[in-house]
Amino acid sequence: TVTVAAGQPDKQFSYAQLDKKESNAGDQVQLIIKPFDKNGNEVPVDESVVKLFTAHYQHYKENDKKAIQAKQDGQNIVFPVKIDTAGDYTFIPKFQSQDINCQLCSIRVKTGVADQKKTQLYFLDMYSNQFQEVPASGIKEDNKNASPKYQLKFKDAFENTIKQSLNEKDVSGAKLVLFGNCLLYTSPSPRDRQKSRMPSSA
């Protein structure tokens, strides 16, 4: 009986692919590399094989490439990463500094659901006629008396502005409440969507 072992990984036969096409901000994404030798035999993965491969990712509007730490997962080489900023990203896998075939190496990271703590309130300033964030000290009296318009910018937990149309699930139970001279965005807890948390009168 003769056992024929696989050869060294080859950049033309090894390939990579992402585990998903779309992701939400903060979710883990994995680039998976399967190493094959020049005869198409799957190469057993160990620490020495893992070190031969590298991977980076970058936002399509940026030139900065970010490296990802590799790890072994059975017979695969996996590059896991969590991306917090929404946008389109490209992954670049390499074998000994040379590009390898990538069957799916682009992903769209979408904004998450609206987060009450990150959502920002703006008011229309009567002098500049532009929306400005409401300061911690509150709105000045002259702007209050001018009955300013308010604008609420919804953001997710990672401060990505939610630009697309909001679905009911994104702001389920959310309420806008005018309390004194402040416009408050309130939302009940996920465990109780039937009750709204109204500001106290104290």
C-alpha contacts under 8 A as a table, 3 or more apart, distances in Angstrom:
res1	aa1	res2	aa2	distance
6	A	37	D	6.46
6	A	41	N	5.70
6	A	42	E	6.68
6	A	43	V	5.59
6	A	44	P	7.66
7	G	37	D	5.32
7	G	38	K	7.47
7	G	41	N	7.64
7	G	43	V	6.92
8	Q	36	F	7.72
8	Q	37	D	5.43
8	Q	38	K	7.83
8	Q	43	V	7.05
9	P	13	F	7.86
9	P	14	S	6.77
9	P	35	P	5.56
9	P	36	F	5.19
9	P	37	D	4.44
9	P	38	K	7.17
9	P	43	V	6.38
9	P	49	V	7.78
10	D	13	F	5.57
10	D	14	S	5.88
10	D	35	P	7.28
10	D	36	F	6.08
10	D	37	D	4.84
10	D	38	K	5.36
10	D	95	F	7.95
11	K	14	S	5.32
11	K	15	Y	7.65
11	K	94	K	8.00
11	K	95	F	5.97
11	K	98	Q	7.29
11	K	99	D	7.23
11	K	100	I	5.17
11	K	101	N	7.45
12	Q	15	Y	7.77
12	Q	38	K	7.33
12	Q	100	I	6.40
12	Q	101	N	6.79
13	F	35	P	7.38
13	F	36	F	5.47
13	F	37	D	6.41
13	F	38	K	6.15
13	F	40	G	6.29
13	F	101	N	7.69
14	S	33	I	7.29
14	S	34	K	5.78
14	S	35	P	4.43
14	S	36	F	4.76
14	S	37	D	7.21
14	S	100	I	6.68
14	S	101	N	6.85
15	Y	33	I	5.78
15	Y	34	K	5.65
15	Y	35	P	6.69
15	Y	100	I	6.05
15	Y	101	N	4.79
15	Y	102	C	5.52
15	Y	103	Q	7.17
16	A	31	L	6.77
16	A	32	I	5.46
16	A	33	I	4.23
16	A	34	K	6.29
16	A	93	P	6.94
16	A	100	I	7.38
16	A	101	N	6.33
16	A	102	C	4.59
16	A	103	Q	6.27
16	A	104	L	7.31
16	A	105	C	7.67
17	Q	31	L	5.69
17	Q	32	I	5.43
17	Q	33	I	6.66
17	Q	102	C	5.57
17	Q	103	Q	5.29
17	Q	104	L	4.61
17	Q	105	C	5.81
18	L	21	K	7.19
18	L	29	V	7.31
18	L	30	Q	5.74
18	L	31	L	4.41
18	L	32	I	6.01
18	L	104	L	5.59
18	L	105	C	5.83
18	L	106	S	7.71
18	L	107	I	7.97
19	D	29	V	6.79
19	D	30	Q	5.63
19	D	31	L	6.43
19	D	32	I	7.07
20	K	23	S	7.12
20	K	29	V	7.27
20	K	30	Q	7.97
20	K	107	I	7.32
21	K	104	L	7.71
21	K	106	S	6.97
21	K	107	I	4.97
21	K	108	R	6.64
22	E	107	I	5.41
22	E	108	R	4.85
22	E	109	V	5.85
22	E	110	K	7.31
23	S	27	D	6.41
23	S	28	Q	7.99
23	S	29	V	7.36
23	S	107	I	7.33
23	S	108	R	6.32
23	S	109	V	4.76
23	S	110	K	6.07
24	N	27	D	5.62
24	N	86	A	7.70
24	N	109	V	5.27
24	N	110	K	4.70
24	N	111	T	5.88
24	N	112	G	5.77
25	A	82	K	7.81
25	A	83	I	5.93
25	A	84	D	4.60
25	A	85	T	6.09
25	A	86	A	5.87
25	A	109	V	5.77
25	A	110	K	5.83
25	A	111	T	5.55
25	A	112	G	5.89
25	A	158	F	7.21
26	G	82	K	5.50
26	G	83	I	5.43
26	G	84	D	4.59
26	G	85	T	7.92
26	G	158	F	7.53
27	D	82	K	5.60
27	D	83	I	6.82
27	D	84	D	7.74
28	Q	80	P	6.59
28	Q	81	V	5.55
28	Q	82	K	4.43
28	Q	83	I	7.14
29	V	80	P	5.71
29	V	81	V	5.41
29	V	82	K	6.06
29	V	83	I	7.67
30	Q	78	V	6.37
30	Q	79	F	5.47
30	Q	80	P	4.34
30	Q	81	V	6.37
31	L	78	V	5.76
31	L	79	F	5.00
31	L	80	P	6.43
31	L	91	F	7.78
31	L	105	C	7.85
32	I	76	N	6.53
32	I	77	I	5.81
32	I	78	V	4.67
32	I	79	F	6.45
33	I	76	N	5.91
33	I	77	I	5.02
33	I	78	V	6.31
34	K	42	E	7.62
34	K	75	Q	7.41
34	K	76	N	5.39
34	K	77	I	6.54
35	P	42	E	6.10
35	P	43	V	5.51
35	P	44	P	7.92
35	P	45	V	7.77
35	P	76	N	7.58
36	F	39	N	7.74
36	F	40	G	5.53
36	F	41	N	5.28
36	F	42	E	4.37
36	F	43	V	5.09
37	D	40	G	5.38
37	D	41	N	5.38
37	D	42	E	6.51
37	D	43	V	6.31
38	K	41	N	7.41
44	P	75	Q	6.15
45	V	48	S	7.91
45	V	49	V	5.72
45	V	50	V	6.81
45	V	72	Q	7.18
45	V	74	G	7.33
45	V	75	Q	5.24
45	V	76	N	6.65
45	V	77	I	7.35
46	D	49	V	5.39
46	D	50	V	6.29
46	D	72	Q	7.14
47	E	50	V	5.08
47	E	51	K	6.41
47	E	72	Q	7.40
48	S	51	K	5.41
48	S	52	L	7.00
49	V	52	L	5.39
49	V	53	F	7.41
50	V	53	F	5.80
50	V	70	A	6.99
50	V	71	K	7.00
50	V	72	Q	6.78
50	V	77	I	6.24
51	K	54	T	7.47
52	L	95	F	5.81
52	L	96	Q	5.55
53	F	93	P	7.29
53	F	94	K	5.65
53	F	95	F	4.61
53	F	96	Q	6.21
53	F	97	S	7.94
54	T	67	A	7.84
54	T	68	I	7.53
54	T	69	Q	7.93
54	T	70	A	7.15
54	T	93	P	5.90
54	T	94	K	5.27
54	T	95	F	6.56
54	T	96	Q	7.66
54	T	97	S	7.61
55	A	67	A	6.05
55	A	68	I	5.77
55	A	69	Q	7.85
55	A	70	A	7.88
55	A	79	F	7.14
55	A	91	F	7.00
55	A	92	I	5.50
55	A	93	P	4.30
55	A	94	K	6.06
56	H	65	K	5.87
56	H	66	K	5.16
56	H	67	A	4.32
56	H	68	I	5.71
56	H	91	F	5.76
56	H	92	I	5.19
56	H	93	P	6.59
57	Y	65	K	5.56
57	Y	66	K	5.38
57	Y	67	A	6.71
57	Y	68	I	7.66
57	Y	89	Y	6.71
57	Y	90	T	5.54
57	Y	91	F	4.23
57	Y	92	I	5.95
58	Q	62	E	6.64
58	Q	63	N	6.97
58	Q	64	D	6.25
58	Q	65	K	4.89
58	Q	66	K	6.28
58	Q	89	Y	5.52
58	Q	90	T	5.58
58	Q	91	F	6.66
59	H	62	E	5.25
59	H	63	N	7.56
59	H	64	D	7.84
59	H	87	G	6.91
59	H	88	D	5.95
59	H	89	Y	4.51
59	H	90	T	6.58
60	Y	63	N	7.79
60	Y	87	G	7.87
60	Y	88	D	5.86
60	Y	89	Y	5.56
60	Y	90	T	6.73
68	I	79	F	5.93
68	I	80	P	7.06
68	I	81	V	6.75
69	Q	79	F	5.96
69	Q	80	P	7.32
70	A	77	I	6.69
70	A	78	V	5.68
70	A	79	F	4.68
70	A	80	P	7.35
71	K	77	I	5.94
71	K	78	V	5.39
71	K	79	F	6.47
72	Q	75	Q	7.32
72	Q	76	N	6.14
72	Q	77	I	4.90
72	Q	78	V	6.09
73	D	76	N	5.17
73	D	77	I	5.98
73	D	78	V	6.32
74	G	77	I	7.95
83	I	86	A	7.70
83	I	109	V	7.47
84	D	158	F	6.01
85	T	109	V	7.36
85	T	111	T	7.92
85	T	158	F	7.00
85	T	160	N	6.49
86	A	108	R	7.55
86	A	109	V	4.82
86	A	110	K	5.12
86	A	111	T	5.56
86	A	160	N	6.43
87	G	108	R	5.77
87	G	109	V	5.19
87	G	110	K	6.56
88	D	106	S	7.25
88	D	107	I	5.84
88	D	108	R	4.45
88	D	109	V	6.16
89	Y	106	S	5.67
89	Y	107	I	5.37
89	Y	108	R	6.30
89	Y	109	V	7.58
90	T	105	C	5.79
90	T	106	S	4.53
90	T	107	I	6.59
91	F	105	C	5.11
91	F	106	S	6.28
92	I	99	D	7.36
92	I	105	C	7.20
93	P	99	D	6.17
93	P	100	I	6.21
93	P	102	C	7.39
94	K	97	S	5.35
94	K	98	Q	5.03
94	K	99	D	4.46
94	K	100	I	5.48
95	F	98	Q	5.14
95	F	99	D	6.34
95	F	100	I	6.38
102	C	105	C	5.87
111	T	156	D	6.43
111	T	160	N	6.08
111	T	161	T	7.43
111	T	162	I	6.25
112	G	156	D	5.25
112	G	157	A	7.24
112	G	160	N	7.96
112	G	162	I	7.96
113	V	155	K	7.71
113	V	156	D	5.44
113	V	157	A	7.75
113	V	169	K	7.83
113	V	170	D	4.75
113	V	171	V	7.15
114	A	119	T	7.17
114	A	154	F	5.71
114	A	155	K	5.31
114	A	156	D	4.62
114	A	157	A	7.32
114	A	162	I	7.35
114	A	170	D	5.77
114	A	171	V	6.09
115	D	118	K	5.51
115	D	119	T	6.03
115	D	154	F	7.28
115	D	155	K	5.92
115	D	156	D	4.78
115	D	157	A	5.39
116	Q	119	T	5.34
116	Q	155	K	7.98
116	Q	185	Y	6.87
116	Q	186	T	7.02
116	Q	187	S	7.13
117	K	157	A	7.78
118	K	154	F	7.61
118	K	155	K	5.67
118	K	156	D	6.54
118	K	157	A	6.28
118	K	158	F	7.89
118	K	159	E	6.04
119	T	152	L	7.16
119	T	153	K	5.79
119	T	154	F	4.69
119	T	155	K	4.87
119	T	156	D	7.38
119	T	159	E	7.88
120	Q	133	E	7.06
120	Q	152	L	5.89
120	Q	153	K	5.27
120	Q	154	F	6.68
120	Q	155	K	7.56
121	L	133	E	5.88
121	L	134	V	6.00
121	L	150	Y	7.14
121	L	151	Q	6.00
121	L	152	L	4.68
121	L	153	K	6.39
121	L	183	L	7.54
122	Y	131	F	5.71
122	Y	132	Q	5.03
122	Y	133	E	4.16
122	Y	134	V	5.32
122	Y	150	Y	5.67
122	Y	151	Q	4.97
122	Y	152	L	6.11
122	Y	153	K	7.67
123	F	131	F	5.18
123	F	132	Q	5.49
123	F	133	E	6.41
123	F	134	V	6.32
123	F	148	P	6.29
123	F	149	K	5.70
123	F	150	Y	4.44
123	F	151	Q	6.06
124	L	129	N	6.06
124	L	130	Q	5.43
124	L	131	F	4.30
124	L	132	Q	6.38
124	L	148	P	5.61
124	L	149	K	5.31
124	L	150	Y	6.30
124	L	151	Q	7.86
125	D	128	S	5.71
125	D	129	N	5.22
125	D	130	Q	5.63
125	D	131	F	6.02
125	D	132	Q	6.59
125	D	143	N	6.62
125	D	148	P	7.15
126	M	129	N	5.27
126	M	130	Q	7.80
126	M	143	N	6.14
126	M	146	A	7.26
126	M	148	P	7.43
131	F	150	Y	7.93
131	F	151	Q	7.42
134	V	138	G	6.23
134	V	139	I	6.47
135	P	138	G	5.31
135	P	139	I	6.95
138	G	182	C	7.98
139	I	143	N	6.53
139	I	144	K	6.43
139	I	181	N	7.72
140	K	143	N	5.51
140	K	144	K	6.29
141	E	144	K	4.91
141	E	145	N	6.13
142	D	145	N	5.21
142	D	146	A	6.35
143	N	146	A	5.06
143	N	147	S	6.85
143	N	148	P	6.26
144	K	147	S	5.55
144	K	148	P	6.33
144	K	181	N	7.06
145	N	148	P	7.80
150	Y	183	L	7.59
153	K	161	T	6.85
153	K	162	I	7.53
154	F	161	T	5.95
154	F	162	I	5.55
155	K	158	F	7.55
155	K	159	E	5.15
155	K	160	N	5.23
155	K	161	T	4.43
155	K	162	I	5.42
156	D	159	E	5.24
156	D	160	N	5.49
156	D	161	T	6.79
156	D	162	I	7.03
157	A	160	N	7.52
162	I	166	L	7.73
166	L	170	D	6.00
166	L	171	V	7.24
167	N	170	D	5.24
167	N	171	V	7.07
168	E	171	V	5.72
168	E	172	S	5.29
169	K	172	S	4.92
171	V	174	A	5.24
171	V	187	S	7.70
172	S	187	S	7.64
172	S	193	R	7.43
173	G	187	S	5.66
173	G	188	P	6.16
173	G	193	R	5.97
173	G	194	Q	7.57
173	G	196	S	6.89
174	A	185	Y	6.80
174	A	186	T	5.57
174	A	187	S	4.34
174	A	188	P	7.07
174	A	196	S	7.80
175	K	184	L	7.91
175	K	185	Y	5.73
175	K	186	T	5.24
175	K	187	S	6.29
175	K	196	S	7.62
176	L	183	L	6.60
176	L	184	L	5.61
176	L	185	Y	4.87
176	L	186	T	6.54
177	V	183	L	5.61
177	V	184	L	5.06
177	V	185	Y	6.55
177	V	186	T	7.57
177	V	198	M	7.90
178	L	181	N	6.92
178	L	182	C	5.81
178	L	183	L	4.49
178	L	184	L	6.22
179	F	182	C	5.27
179	F	183	L	6.10
179	F	184	L	6.82
179	F	199	P	7.59
186	T	196	S	7.39
186	T	197	R	6.24
186	T	198	M	7.01
187	S	196	S	6.36
187	S	197	R	6.40
188	P	192	D	6.32
188	P	193	R	5.78
188	P	194	Q	7.83
188	P	195	K	6.26
188	P	196	S	5.09
188	P	197	R	5.67
189	S	192	D	5.50
189	S	193	R	6.52
190	P	193	R	5.99
192	D	195	K	6.02
193	R	196	S	7.36
